Amino acid sequence: MPLGIEEITHLDFPDGHLEAYLSELSEALRELLAARMRESDMYTPLWEEFRAEPESNRAEVIGALEAMVEGDAALAERLGLDSARL
């Protein structure tokens, strides 16, 4: 079972390593979600718009990601999310 943020922040990391771990984790998550969005003809333009203007396209990308997770139990599990609670 994947660790949640609560469990991660209570692990014993040497000084500075928690931040590095979280940075690596967030980068891996970004890459996974970006790849999923680029796989779909429906989401590719949205992802490109988000990359160009993240602030103005944030809500649309969040909505798309929520729809992806709700529609893909394997993705929700990989992300450690409960798709039924989204």
Phi, psi and omega in degrees: 000132181294152176281141173271172182300325179298315180292319181299316184289347178259001175289156182268098178256142172299159182313128176083346184281334177298315179298318179295318178298313180295324177295315178296319179297316181293325177293318178296319178296316178299316180296318179298311182292322177297318179297318178297319181292323180288339179289338185255127177301330181289325185262342183304311179299322179297318179296318180295321176296320179297317179297323181286320183219079185302317184296317184280348181244008184301312184298320180294321180292319178299316178298319179295318179295320176299317179296320179297315182292318179296328182268356184223094183300326180293321177294316179301317180294318180298326179276354181074030181250154173260101186298336179288339182263000180280000000 
